[in-house]
Amino acid sequence: MREVTPPVKRVLEIISEKGASSWLNALPLKAQGFALNKTEFTDALNLRYFRELRGLRSDCPCGQKFTVTHALNCKRGGFVHMRHDSIRDLLAKLLSRVQNDVETEPQLLPTPEETASENTADGARLDIRARGFWRNGQHAFFDVRVFNPLSATSLKSSLKLCYSNQEREKKRAYNNRVMQNEGGTFTPLVFTVFGTASRECSNFLKTLSMKLDTKTEDKNEDAICWLRCKLSFLCIKHLGMCVRGSRTSNKNLYVSNDFANDIADARL
């Protein structure tokens, strides 16, 4: 009988979360981004139960041993940033349907030295600002974080505590600065790499979905059902990118900046 290891226990915990199985229930509609190719589907199913993935490289171009856990964390290749940005852009687009004043990557006002916040750097930015989301006329700031619940550090704590720790870290960095300087609210939007959300993030998604349902006159919970499914597919596609995508670079490959001159030099 297969031993139930900590990673297996963790993925079993994750798949019991709301929205974690949405991608399995949806029809493969390409127009909505709900379609997976054979490799993406097979990898997603194996990762769901932390089964071995076949055909992976042995070493990462960054120099470390290539494992699934390393692939989900490694910033080489830009896949981690792409995963974050895709979620940010989706949420910003949906926010713009229910709020008139929405901005991505807003720059925060300079902060005085006495501000009790860890991030006091000039030019600091958050992911999204939406005026009037929580309260009429008030700026609401949001910052997305996607973390790997299978990392060695995360496996030392319960999933609930991992969510709380990620939220607290974001709040230590920005909450006081936003409240004191911007007169606004700050909400950390914490997701796992599988698309499941923390408590505060779930509250945000529910509120956003209620506003969308009201705006479109759809039935209650139509928007939240679609949104959870969309987030699930986004994260699954980026799981595949992290695990299968190329992290090698072609920095030494010559590409012409002046075709006419290079043709003359080469006597073509």
N, C-alpha and C positions, 0 to 999 in steps of 0.2 A: 504494500500500500504506500502511495506517495506521501512523503513527509510534508506536513503543512508548515512551511517555512514562514518567517516574518513577511517577506514580500508577497507570498501567496495570501496570507491573512489580510494584508493591506489591500490587495486588489479585490478580494472578496468583500471587504468593507466598503470599497469605493463603488462597486457595481450595485450595491444596495441603496446608493444615494439617488435622489431625484434627478432624472435626466440622463443618468449613466447608461441606460439601455435604449434611449430614444432612437439611436442610429440603427438598431436592429429591428425596430417596429415600422420604420418609414419605407415607402416605396422608393426605388432608386431613380429619382427625378433629377436629371442633369440640370434642368433650368433653375432648380432651387438649390443646387449644390449638394444634393443628397445621394449622389452616385459615387461608388468606390470601384476602382479596378480590382482585379483578382488579387494582386499582391497586397494592396491596401486593406482589403477585406480580410485576407488570411492573417496578416500581421496584427490587425486590430483584434481579431478573435483570439489569437494566441496571447497577445499582451493583456487582454481582458482577464485571462486566468494565469498569467505569468508563465506561459509555456515557452519553450526554446524557439527562437527564430532561426531559420536556416539561411545559409548563404551570407552571413555577416562577415565583414572584414575582421581581421584579428587585431590590428593596431589602428589607432586614430591618427590622422595627419598632425594633430597637435602634440603627438608624442606619447600619449597615454594608451593603455590597453582599451580596446573598444568593447564595451558592454552596452546593454540596453540602457542601464542607468546612466552611464557616462554619455551616451548619445543624446539622452533627453536633457542633459545639463550643458553639454559642450557648445560654446558660442562660436566655434570655428564654422564657417560656412554661412552664418547669419540666420540659421533656421530658428533659433531661440527668439531673435528679434522679430522675425516674420510672424511667428506664432502670437507674440504679444500684440503686434500691430494689427493683425487681422481681427482680433477680438475688440481692440480699441475702436477700429474703424466701423465694425458692425454696430457696436453700441452707440457710437456717435451718430451714425446714420439714423438709427431708430429714435434717438433722442431728438434729432432735428425734425422729426415728424410730429412731436408733441410739444416741443418748446421752440420759440422763435429765435432765441439767442444762444446758439451752441457753437463752441470753438474747440478744436483739438490742439493739444500742446500749448495751452495758454501760459505765458510767462508771468511768474508771480512778482508782485511788487518787492522792491528791496526791503530787507527786514532790519529793524534796529537790533543792536547787540543784545538788548535785554529780553528779546523774544525767546520764550522757553521752547525752542524747537531744535532738533538735531540738524536739520538741513537749513542753513542760513545763507547759502551761497547765492550771490547775485546771478540772475539769469536762470534760476531754477524753474523748471516747468513741470506741470502735471499733465495727465493724458487728456482730460476732457473738462470743460466748464459749461454748465447749462444754467441759465438764469431762470429762476422760478420753479425748479423741479420739486424741491421740498417745501418751499415757502415763496409766495408771490414776491417778485422783485429781488429776491436774495440769490446770490451766486452759489451754485452747488458745484463743488470740485470733486472729480473722481480720478483715481489712479489704479491702473490694472496691474496685477501681479499674477504670473502663472508659475506655480512651483511644482517640483517633482516629489510626490509623496512616497516614492520608492527609494529616494536617496538615503544614504546611511544615517544622516542626521535626522531626517524625518521619521525613519523607522524606530527611532528611540522613543518617540512620543505617540500618543493616540492621534488619530486623524483629526478629531475635534480640537485637540490642543495645537496641532500643526496649523490649522486654520486660524485659531486665536493668536498664535505667535506671529504669523504673517500679518494679520490685521494690526496688532499692537506695534510691530516694527514700522509699518507705514504711518501709523498715527503719530508715533514718536517723531518721525521725520517731518511731518507736514501739518498735523492737526492744529497746533497752536498758531503756527504761522498763518494758516488760512483764516482762522477765526479772528486773530488780532489785527492782521494787516489787510485782509480782503473783506472782512465782515461777512464771510461766507461759511459754508459747511464743507466738511471733507469726509468722503466715504471711500474706504479702500475696497477695490473689487478684486477679491482673491479667488483664483480658480486653480484647480489641479490640471496637470497636463492631459487629463482625461475629460475635462470640461465640467466637472462638478464644482459647486460654488460654496463659499463660506457663508456664515449666517448673515452678515451685513450685506454681502453681495446678493444673496438670495432675496433679502428684503427689497433691495434695489430693483432686481429683475421683476419681482412681483408688482412693485409700484409702477415701473415702466410699462409692464404688460397691461395693467389696469388702465393706464392712460391711453395706450394704443387701442385697447378694446373699446373704450369710450369714443375715441377719435374716429374709428372706423365702423362703429356700431356693430361690432362682431359680438358673438356670444362670450360670456365670461370664460376665461381660461383658454381661449383660442390662441391668443398671442403668446402666453407663457409656454404653451405646449410647443408651438412652432419655434420659439426662441431657444428653448432647451435643446430641441432637436438640432437647430442650426449650430449652436455652440458645440454640441457633441460632434457633429461632422467636421467642423473647423478644426477642432483639437485632434481628431483622429487622422485627418489628412496631414497635419503637422507632425503627428507621431511618426507617420510614414516617412516624411521628409527628414526628420532627425535620425531615423534608423537607417534609411536607405540612400539619402541624398549624398551627393559628392561634396566633400570638404576640401578637395585639392584646389590649388590656385594655379593660374597660368601667368604669373607675374613676369616670367622671363620670355614669354611668347611675344615676338615682335608683331605689331599691327601698325600699318601705315597711317600717318597723319597727313600725308601729301601724296596721293596716288600718282599724279602726273609726274612729279619729281622722282618718285621711286621707280616708275616705269622707265623714265629716261636713264636713271642710274643702272637699271638692270638690262637696258637695251632690249626691251620687250617690243 
